[in-house]
Amino acid sequence: MTKGIACFAMAVVLAGTSASAQTPQGSDPTKGAGGAGVDLATFLARNRNRILRADADHDGRVSRAEWAAWWDAHPGKGPSDPAGRFRAIDADGDGFLTAEEIDATSTKRFARLDANHDGRVVRAERPCRAK
């Protein structure tokens, strides 16, 4: 009798494990533990959209003032040196970040993160962040 209960308990545990391992419909596999990762197009779109949130006047580019105001309003959420990050993205040095400049910088970052060069960045390839 106890052997039957133990077998039943093990079957329940295994069934729950396999069910939880499946990706539910409508979920984003890139946010899972391993997932399928993120391709370059998705990576670029996410970075571009994130940075362009600072575009307060909605002219399609981010000025130094907009960038500074954005990070002042969101302390601890961005780069440790926002001014240095701005300079790194602003390739032509005109004081504005454009979608093209953001994409160029993000493409280089993607290439560094894609350790196995398969065109996708998975969580295991990303460097650990201190909490």
C-alpha positions as a LaTeX table, in Angstrom:
\begin{tabular}{lrrr}
\hline
Residue & $x$ (\AA) & $y$ (\AA) & $z$ (\AA) \\
\hline
Met1 & 0.00 & 0.00 & 0.00 \\
Thr2 & 2.74 & 2.50 & 0.91 \\
Lys3 & 4.59 & 1.58 & $-2.29$ \\
Gly4 & 1.47 & 2.47 & $-4.28$ \\
Ile5 & 1.14 & 5.81 & $-2.48$ \\
Ala6 & 4.81 & 6.57 & $-3.08$ \\
Cys7 & 4.43 & 5.77 & $-6.80$ \\
Phe8 & 1.33 & 7.93 & $-7.02$ \\
Ala9 & 3.10 & 10.82 & $-5.25$ \\
Met10 & 6.07 & 10.51 & $-7.62$ \\
Ala11 & 3.73 & 10.53 & $-10.64$ \\
Val12 & 2.03 & 13.68 & $-9.37$ \\
Val13 & 5.39 & 15.41 & $-8.85$ \\
Leu14 & 6.65 & 14.41 & $-12.30$ \\
Ala15 & 3.41 & 15.48 & $-13.98$ \\
Gly16 & 3.63 & 18.88 & $-12.29$ \\
Thr17 & 7.27 & 19.27 & $-13.32$ \\
Ser18 & 6.62 & 18.54 & $-16.99$ \\
Ala19 & 3.58 & 20.80 & $-17.05$ \\
Ser20 & 5.48 & 23.69 & $-15.54$ \\
Ala21 & 8.35 & 23.20 & $-18.02$ \\
Gln22 & 6.07 & 23.86 & $-20.98$ \\
Thr23 & 5.80 & 27.45 & $-22.22$ \\
Pro24 & 2.22 & 28.68 & $-21.86$ \\
Gln25 & 0.59 & 30.27 & $-24.87$ \\
Gly26 & 0.99 & 34.02 & $-24.97$ \\
Ser27 & 4.11 & 34.04 & $-22.82$ \\
Asp28 & 7.42 & 35.49 & $-23.87$ \\
Pro29 & 10.00 & 32.68 & $-24.00$ \\
Thr30 & 12.85 & 35.22 & $-23.90$ \\
Lys31 & 11.89 & 36.11 & $-20.33$ \\
Gly32 & 11.99 & 32.50 & $-19.13$ \\
Ala33 & 14.88 & 30.77 & $-17.45$ \\
Gly34 & 16.59 & 29.78 & $-20.67$ \\
Gly35 & 14.08 & 30.47 & $-23.38$ \\
Ala36 & 14.87 & 30.79 & $-27.02$ \\
Gly37 & 16.70 & 34.03 & $-26.44$ \\
Val38 & 16.43 & 37.33 & $-28.24$ \\
Asp39 & 17.34 & 37.93 & $-31.86$ \\
Leu40 & 19.07 & 41.08 & $-33.12$ \\
Ala41 & 15.88 & 42.77 & $-34.39$ \\
Thr42 & 14.14 & 42.34 & $-31.04$ \\
Phe43 & 17.24 & 43.45 & $-29.14$ \\
Leu44 & 17.53 & 46.59 & $-31.27$ \\
Ala45 & 13.84 & 47.46 & $-30.94$ \\
Arg46 & 13.88 & 47.04 & $-27.16$ \\
Asn47 & 16.99 & 49.19 & $-26.69$ \\
Arg48 & 15.80 & 51.86 & $-29.12$ \\
Asn49 & 12.38 & 52.08 & $-27.48$ \\
Arg50 & 13.89 & 52.15 & $-23.98$ \\
Ile51 & 16.27 & 54.99 & $-24.82$ \\
Leu52 & 13.75 & 56.98 & $-26.86$ \\
Arg53 & 11.45 & 57.13 & $-23.81$ \\
Ala54 & 13.63 & 60.07 & $-22.78$ \\
Asp55 & 12.53 & 62.01 & $-25.90$ \\
Ala56 & 10.33 & 64.51 & $-24.04$ \\
Asp57 & 9.58 & 66.74 & $-27.05$ \\
His58 & 8.85 & 63.74 & $-29.32$ \\
Asp59 & 11.12 & 64.90 & $-32.14$ \\
Gly60 & 12.56 & 61.40 & $-32.68$ \\
Arg61 & 15.88 & 62.10 & $-30.98$ \\
Val62 & 17.15 & 62.52 & $-27.43$ \\
Ser63 & 19.06 & 65.67 & $-26.48$ \\
Arg64 & 21.64 & 65.82 & $-23.70$ \\
Ala65 & 19.13 & 67.77 & $-21.58$ \\
Glu66 & 16.37 & 65.18 & $-22.15$ \\
Trp67 & 18.81 & 62.38 & $-21.34$ \\
Ala68 & 19.96 & 64.07 & $-18.11$ \\
Ala69 & 16.37 & 64.83 & $-17.05$ \\
Trp70 & 15.30 & 61.24 & $-17.71$ \\
Trp71 & 18.06 & 59.73 & $-15.57$ \\
Asp72 & 17.61 & 62.34 & $-12.83$ \\
Ala73 & 13.98 & 61.22 & $-12.63$ \\
His74 & 14.97 & 57.51 & $-12.57$ \\
Pro75 & 17.99 & 57.27 & $-10.22$ \\
Gly76 & 19.70 & 53.91 & $-9.98$ \\
Lys77 & 17.85 & 52.47 & $-12.98$ \\
Gly78 & 20.35 & 53.20 & $-15.72$ \\
Pro79 & 24.03 & 53.41 & $-16.49$ \\
Ser80 & 26.42 & 54.28 & $-13.68$ \\
Asp81 & 27.72 & 57.18 & $-15.80$ \\
Pro82 & 24.79 & 58.54 & $-17.84$ \\
Ala83 & 26.86 & 61.36 & $-19.39$ \\
Gly84 & 29.53 & 58.89 & $-20.50$ \\
Arg85 & 26.90 & 56.56 & $-21.90$ \\
Phe86 & 25.39 & 59.45 & $-23.86$ \\
Arg87 & 28.80 & 60.30 & $-25.35$ \\
Ala88 & 29.35 & 56.65 & $-26.28$ \\
Ile89 & 26.05 & 56.48 & $-28.20$ \\
Asp90 & 26.30 & 59.95 & $-29.79$ \\
Ala91 & 28.66 & 58.85 & $-32.58$ \\
Asp92 & 28.62 & 62.15 & $-34.50$ \\
Gly93 & 28.94 & 64.27 & $-31.35$ \\
Asp94 & 26.04 & 66.57 & $-32.27$ \\
Gly95 & 24.44 & 66.37 & $-28.83$ \\
Phe96 & 21.50 & 64.21 & $-29.92$ \\
Leu97 & 20.87 & 60.47 & $-29.89$ \\
Thr98 & 19.09 & 59.20 & $-32.99$ \\
Ala99 & 17.57 & 55.80 & $-33.65$ \\
Glu100 & 20.44 & 55.05 & $-36.05$ \\
Glu101 & 23.08 & 55.82 & $-33.40$ \\
Ile102 & 21.21 & 53.78 & $-30.81$ \\
Asp103 & 20.94 & 50.84 & $-33.23$ \\
Ala104 & 24.65 & 51.02 & $-34.13$ \\
Thr105 & 25.70 & 50.92 & $-30.47$ \\
Ser106 & 23.17 & 48.19 & $-29.67$ \\
Thr107 & 24.37 & 46.08 & $-32.61$ \\
Lys108 & 27.91 & 46.17 & $-31.23$ \\
Arg109 & 26.65 & 45.23 & $-27.77$ \\
Phe110 & 24.60 & 42.36 & $-29.21$ \\
Ala111 & 27.71 & 41.02 & $-30.98$ \\
Arg112 & 29.63 & 41.09 & $-27.68$ \\
Leu113 & 26.81 & 39.36 & $-25.78$ \\
Asp114 & 26.19 & 36.65 & $-28.41$ \\
Ala115 & 29.01 & 34.46 & $-27.10$ \\
Asn116 & 28.28 & 31.47 & $-29.33$ \\
His117 & 27.51 & 33.60 & $-32.42$ \\
Asp118 & 24.18 & 31.89 & $-33.14$ \\
Gly119 & 22.29 & 35.16 & $-33.71$ \\
Arg120 & 20.46 & 34.99 & $-30.40$ \\
Val121 & 21.31 & 36.15 & $-26.90$ \\
Val122 & 20.08 & 33.88 & $-24.15$ \\
Arg123 & 20.11 & 34.56 & $-20.43$ \\
Ala124 & 23.15 & 32.30 & $-19.91$ \\
Glu125 & 25.19 & 34.54 & $-22.26$ \\
Arg126 & 24.32 & 37.73 & $-20.43$ \\
Pro127 & 26.67 & 38.94 & $-17.72$ \\
Cys128 & 25.42 & 38.73 & $-14.15$ \\
Arg129 & 24.21 & 41.97 & $-12.62$ \\
Ala130 & 24.70 & 42.87 & $-9.00$ \\
Lys131 & 21.37 & 43.35 & $-7.23$ \\
\hline
\end{tabular}
